[in-house]
Amino acid sequence: FREIRPDKAAQPAGGGGQATAPVRVKWQSVPGKYYQLFYIPDLVGEQEYIPVGGVVTADDDEYEIEMVVDLPTGAVKGNFRVKLVVSEP
């Protein structure tokens, strides 16, 4: 990862239910490859990483992918994982 930070400029998607806050996530990529971003709120206990957003493709000259994702408001800890998706979505 190159950057993970709150993004106060972006508007949270929200949509009812739990309040969310936007977080900007940026990572290195390889042109033409597909990636899926995952998040886990805590590494304690038996939890699984959940997908955040859809599968994204690095463009022909894109060596870095940047996404703004909504996390629960007040989420001050947690972990991200980027997975290379082997086949086209």
Disulfide bonds with the S-S distance in Angstrom:
none
